[in-house]
């Protein structure tokens, strides 16, 4: 049994999650909805609007052994003509879940997370409907499939461990960010009402430095989506998405060819070095997100 302090922390965490979920639903319901999926995105006419139909996204769930433990993962295939930047699908409890199924579900949670949940936390969960979500931060190009998308209980960080638990829920809301004409659009699909809604604003899919002279010291990555993190005189940083480990290795070699070879440290998924002017570069590869993060600092700017 965890301490009262830990229980309070977990309870506060669940309360914050509940409030966040309510806020998200309010935001979703506040967007313009239409049976014909028509909307005006950033001033576009209805005839020019393109979107991803929910039928163009195939997702399945299955158990796999990961780091010696059984976990449930989602697999997602993008059959739309657009690149998917992010996708999140929330799930809610089915109406026909029996009391016997619920009792087994809660018993499983105690077995899996006994060291993390107090009696108060457990009773709090029993008062709530079962919910889950899956979220992928990896790029899914048109016609491609990605695997090992994590599923989580409720809105927490606890991985789904038992595939039978997935049978207790059904899809509720899909949040999809996709690239069209160099911009990232966000759409929602309500599985209950079978309606679409859209964010009014779109963001640029590819941005690059406009201020920092350090941007000239590195190569612009050849990707569809690139986000600037820092654009200052003393620091330039970006994150490129849709990258493989081979892309990362190739980019590190490019940095070396540009002179970042002094006092170099190479850790396989991260690289640090200086150039002759004592500018420092750091390159990091995030396998889970398929992204390359690069920061360039001037001397003594860390």
Backbone torsions as a table, in degrees:
resi	resn	phi	psi	omega
1	UNK	NA	133.2	-178.6
2	UNK	-80.2	164.7	-179.5
3	UNK	-70.7	164.0	177.6
4	UNK	-61.4	-34.2	179.3
5	UNK	-63.5	-44.9	179.2
6	UNK	-65.4	-39.8	179.7
7	UNK	-62.3	-40.3	179.2
8	UNK	-63.9	-38.0	179.8
9	UNK	-64.7	-45.1	-179.6
10	UNK	-64.4	-42.0	180.0
11	UNK	-61.8	-42.7	178.8
12	UNK	-62.9	-37.2	179.3
13	UNK	-62.8	-44.3	179.9
14	UNK	-66.6	-35.7	179.0
15	UNK	-65.1	-43.0	178.7
16	UNK	-61.9	-40.3	178.8
17	UNK	-60.8	-43.9	-178.8
18	UNK	-61.9	-43.4	179.1
19	UNK	-65.4	-38.9	179.2
20	UNK	-64.2	-39.9	179.9
21	UNK	-63.4	-40.1	178.8
22	UNK	-63.5	-41.5	179.0
23	UNK	-62.1	-42.3	179.9
24	UNK	-61.6	-44.1	-179.4
25	UNK	-65.0	-35.5	176.9
26	UNK	-64.9	-40.8	179.7
27	UNK	-65.7	-40.9	-179.5
28	UNK	-65.4	-45.3	-178.0
29	UNK	-69.0	-22.0	179.6
30	UNK	-78.9	-11.6	178.6
31	UNK	-78.8	155.9	179.1
32	UNK	-68.1	127.6	-179.9
33	UNK	-115.8	150.0	-179.9
34	UNK	-156.8	139.9	-179.7
35	UNK	-64.3	-32.6	-176.5
36	UNK	-91.0	6.9	177.4
37	UNK	62.9	23.5	179.0
38	UNK	-86.0	141.4	179.1
39	UNK	-160.6	164.1	175.1
40	UNK	-109.0	108.1	-178.5
41	UNK	-100.6	114.6	177.1
42	UNK	50.0	44.5	174.0
43	UNK	84.0	4.2	-179.5
44	UNK	-75.8	149.8	175.9
45	UNK	-76.2	160.2	-178.1
46	UNK	-61.0	-35.6	-177.8
47	UNK	-67.8	-25.1	-176.0
48	UNK	-91.1	-4.3	-175.8
49	UNK	-75.5	131.9	173.3
50	UNK	-117.8	148.2	-177.9
51	UNK	-150.2	168.5	174.7
52	UNK	-96.0	123.9	174.3
53	UNK	-79.8	140.6	-176.8
54	UNK	-61.3	-28.0	178.3
55	UNK	-67.9	-16.2	179.4
56	UNK	-82.8	-3.3	178.9
57	UNK	-113.7	117.7	178.0
58	UNK	-103.2	129.1	175.6
59	UNK	-136.4	138.4	178.2
60	UNK	-131.6	159.0	-179.2
61	UNK	-128.5	136.9	178.5
62	UNK	-152.6	162.2	177.9
63	UNK	-86.0	143.2	172.7
64	UNK	-141.7	156.4	174.7
65	UNK	-89.5	123.8	-177.8
66	UNK	-134.6	121.0	-177.3
67	UNK	53.6	38.1	176.0
68	UNK	82.0	1.4	-179.7
69	UNK	-123.2	149.3	177.2
70	UNK	-81.0	127.9	179.0
71	UNK	-135.8	154.2	175.3
72	UNK	-95.9	129.6	178.6
73	UNK	-123.2	151.1	173.6
74	UNK	-100.9	144.9	171.4
75	UNK	-114.8	135.1	-175.2
76	UNK	-130.5	130.2	177.5
77	UNK	-114.7	131.0	180.0
78	UNK	-99.3	103.3	178.5
79	UNK	-97.7	10.9	177.7
80	UNK	-85.5	167.6	178.0
81	UNK	-81.9	2.7	-175.3
82	UNK	-112.8	156.0	171.9
83	UNK	-78.6	130.8	175.7
84	UNK	-91.0	125.8	179.3
85	UNK	-85.1	-51.6	177.2
86	UNK	-139.3	150.1	171.9
87	UNK	-145.0	135.9	175.9
88	UNK	-135.4	134.2	178.3
89	UNK	-126.5	124.7	176.6
90	UNK	-100.0	152.0	-177.5
91	UNK	-128.2	145.6	177.6
92	UNK	-125.4	161.4	-177.6
93	UNK	-63.7	136.7	175.8
94	UNK	-69.1	153.3	-177.1
95	UNK	-71.3	-25.3	-173.1
96	UNK	-100.8	20.0	177.9
97	UNK	-69.2	129.4	-176.2
98	UNK	-83.5	163.5	176.9
99	UNK	-62.9	-36.8	178.4
100	UNK	-62.8	-42.5	177.5
101	UNK	-63.8	-41.1	179.5
102	UNK	-63.5	-44.3	-179.4
103	UNK	-62.0	-40.4	178.0
104	UNK	-66.6	-38.9	178.9
105	UNK	-61.1	-48.4	-179.0
106	UNK	-68.1	-33.9	176.1
107	UNK	-63.9	-39.2	177.6
108	UNK	-63.8	-41.6	-179.9
109	UNK	-61.4	-40.6	178.2
110	UNK	-62.5	-41.8	179.5
111	UNK	-63.4	-43.3	-175.1
112	UNK	-76.5	-37.2	-169.3
113	UNK	-125.2	30.2	-177.1
114	UNK	-57.2	-38.2	-177.2
115	UNK	-74.6	-13.0	-176.7
116	UNK	-105.7	-22.8	-174.4
117	UNK	-109.9	129.7	173.4
118	UNK	-84.5	174.5	177.1
119	UNK	-62.2	-37.5	179.2
120	UNK	-65.0	-40.6	178.9
121	UNK	-63.7	-42.9	-179.0
122	UNK	-61.8	-44.4	179.4
123	UNK	-66.2	-34.5	177.0
124	UNK	-62.8	-42.0	-180.0
125	UNK	-66.2	-35.3	-179.3
126	UNK	-65.7	-21.9	179.3
127	UNK	-83.8	-7.3	-175.8
128	UNK	-107.8	151.2	171.7
129	UNK	-68.5	147.4	176.4
130	UNK	-65.2	136.1	174.6
131	UNK	-147.3	156.8	179.6
132	UNK	-148.8	168.8	172.9
133	UNK	-153.3	155.0	174.9
134	UNK	-128.6	138.4	-177.9
135	UNK	-143.3	133.0	176.9
136	UNK	-119.8	128.8	175.0
137	UNK	-100.9	10.4	179.5
138	UNK	-93.9	142.9	176.0
139	UNK	-63.4	136.6	173.2
140	UNK	-120.3	98.5	178.9
141	UNK	-63.4	160.1	177.5
142	UNK	-56.6	130.6	178.0
143	UNK	81.7	3.2	-176.9
144	UNK	-107.4	163.2	179.6
145	UNK	-125.5	140.0	172.2
146	UNK	-120.3	148.6	-177.7
147	UNK	-114.4	176.2	174.1
148	UNK	54.3	46.7	170.7
149	UNK	-85.0	123.4	-176.4
150	UNK	-69.8	142.6	170.1
151	UNK	-111.3	143.8	-176.3
152	UNK	-127.7	146.7	173.4
153	UNK	-72.9	139.5	179.0
154	UNK	50.9	-135.6	176.3
155	UNK	-113.3	32.9	-172.9
156	UNK	-100.9	-169.7	178.6
157	UNK	-101.1	9.8	-180.0
158	UNK	-83.8	121.2	179.9
159	UNK	-68.1	146.7	175.7
160	UNK	-74.7	127.6	-172.9
161	UNK	-104.9	-25.4	-170.5
162	UNK	-121.9	119.7	-176.5
163	UNK	-63.1	-28.7	179.5
164	UNK	-63.8	-24.1	178.2
165	UNK	-66.7	-29.4	179.2
166	UNK	-65.3	-27.2	179.3
167	UNK	-71.0	-11.1	-178.3
168	UNK	-89.9	-6.2	-175.3
169	UNK	-126.1	167.6	176.0
170	UNK	-138.9	156.0	-178.7
171	UNK	-60.5	142.5	-179.6
172	UNK	-116.5	-63.9	-178.4
173	UNK	-134.9	135.2	172.8
174	UNK	-109.7	130.8	174.2
175	UNK	-111.8	119.8	-174.0
176	UNK	-126.4	125.5	172.3
177	UNK	-110.1	127.9	-175.3
178	UNK	-139.9	161.1	-175.4
179	UNK	-102.1	129.1	175.8
180	UNK	-143.4	124.3	178.0
181	UNK	52.9	42.3	175.4
182	UNK	78.9	8.1	179.2
183	UNK	-126.4	154.4	178.3
184	UNK	-102.5	121.4	178.6
185	UNK	-109.0	152.6	179.1
186	UNK	-120.4	126.5	176.4
187	UNK	-128.3	156.6	177.6
188	UNK	-123.9	146.3	172.8
189	UNK	-126.8	127.6	178.4
190	UNK	-96.6	108.8	-178.1
191	UNK	-66.8	-23.0	-178.8
192	UNK	-77.4	-48.3	-178.8
193	UNK	-91.9	-11.4	-177.8
194	UNK	59.9	40.0	179.0
195	UNK	-119.4	154.6	176.7
196	UNK	-106.1	152.4	169.4
197	UNK	-145.3	161.1	-171.0
198	UNK	-136.5	146.2	168.1
199	UNK	-72.7	141.0	-177.3
200	UNK	-71.8	-35.5	-174.8
201	UNK	-96.6	146.0	174.4
202	UNK	-118.1	157.5	178.8
203	UNK	-120.3	154.9	179.2
204	UNK	-65.3	135.2	-179.8
205	UNK	-77.8	-29.8	-177.6
206	UNK	-128.7	117.8	176.3
207	UNK	-124.5	153.7	-179.6
208	UNK	-143.5	164.5	-174.9
209	UNK	-62.2	138.2	176.9
210	UNK	-117.2	-14.5	-175.3
211	UNK	-115.1	-51.3	-170.6
212	UNK	-68.5	127.6	173.8
213	UNK	-69.4	-16.2	180.0
214	UNK	-68.7	-18.7	178.7
215	UNK	-62.7	-24.1	179.8
216	UNK	-75.2	-11.9	-176.2
217	UNK	-87.7	-9.2	-178.2
218	UNK	-128.3	161.8	-179.1
219	UNK	-87.4	136.6	173.9
220	UNK	-66.6	126.1	-177.5
221	UNK	-69.7	144.1	-179.4
222	UNK	-88.7	76.9	-179.2
223	UNK	-135.5	168.5	179.4
224	UNK	-83.7	-29.8	-177.1
225	UNK	-127.6	125.0	179.2
226	UNK	-143.6	128.8	-176.8
227	UNK	-116.7	130.5	175.4
228	UNK	-79.2	129.1	177.1
229	UNK	-97.0	-40.9	179.9
230	UNK	-139.2	139.5	177.4
231	UNK	-145.0	74.6	-176.7
232	UNK	-126.9	168.5	178.8
233	UNK	-61.9	-32.9	-175.4
234	UNK	-102.3	-5.1	-176.5
235	UNK	-155.6	131.1	174.4
236	UNK	-129.0	132.3	180.0
237	UNK	-148.5	147.6	177.7
238	UNK	-147.9	165.5	175.4
239	UNK	-130.5	122.5	178.8
240	UNK	-104.1	133.8	-174.5
241	UNK	-109.8	158.9	-179.7
242	UNK	79.1	36.7	-173.9
243	UNK	-112.3	146.5	176.1
244	UNK	-100.4	172.5	176.6
245	UNK	-64.4	-32.0	176.1
246	UNK	-66.9	-37.4	175.8
247	UNK	-61.9	-41.4	178.9
248	UNK	-61.9	-47.1	-179.6
249	UNK	-61.4	-40.2	179.0
250	UNK	-65.2	-36.7	-179.5
251	UNK	-70.7	-36.9	176.2
252	UNK	-61.8	-42.3	177.2
253	UNK	-61.9	-37.2	177.6
254	UNK	-64.6	-39.2	177.3
255	UNK	-63.8	-39.7	176.9
256	UNK	-61.6	-42.7	-179.1
257	UNK	-65.7	-20.2	177.6
258	UNK	-91.8	7.3	171.9
259	UNK	102.1	2.3	179.0
260	UNK	-86.4	78.9	-175.5
261	UNK	-131.9	-5.6	-174.7
262	UNK	-85.7	132.3	-178.1
263	UNK	51.5	44.7	-175.0
264	UNK	-76.1	141.0	172.7
265	UNK	-126.4	124.2	-178.9
266	UNK	-121.4	116.3	-176.8
267	UNK	-110.8	17.0	177.3
268	UNK	91.6	-47.7	176.7
269	UNK	-120.4	8.4	175.1
270	UNK	-150.4	148.5	-176.7
271	UNK	-140.9	134.7	-180.0
272	UNK	-133.1	137.9	179.9
273	UNK	-166.2	164.5	175.1
274	UNK	-113.3	159.3	169.1
275	UNK	-105.0	-176.4	-175.4
276	UNK	-65.8	-21.3	177.8
277	UNK	-92.2	9.7	178.1
278	UNK	66.7	22.4	167.4
279	UNK	-75.1	139.8	-175.8
280	UNK	-112.4	133.3	177.6
281	UNK	-114.8	144.4	171.3
282	UNK	-130.4	132.0	-179.5
283	UNK	-126.3	128.4	-176.1
284	UNK	-133.1	136.5	177.8
285	UNK	-109.4	125.6	177.2
286	UNK	-104.4	103.2	-176.4
287	UNK	-65.3	-37.7	-178.5
288	UNK	-62.4	-37.2	-178.5
289	UNK	-99.8	-8.2	-178.0
290	UNK	61.3	44.7	-175.2
291	UNK	-128.8	152.5	174.1
292	UNK	-115.5	123.4	178.4
293	UNK	-109.1	131.8	-177.6
294	UNK	-130.2	131.3	172.9
295	UNK	-126.1	137.1	175.3
296	UNK	-124.1	122.3	-178.4
297	UNK	-112.2	145.0	169.9
298	UNK	-78.2	170.4	-177.5
299	UNK	-56.0	131.9	176.1
300	UNK	62.0	30.7	179.7
301	UNK	-104.2	1.5	-177.1
302	UNK	-65.3	NA	NA
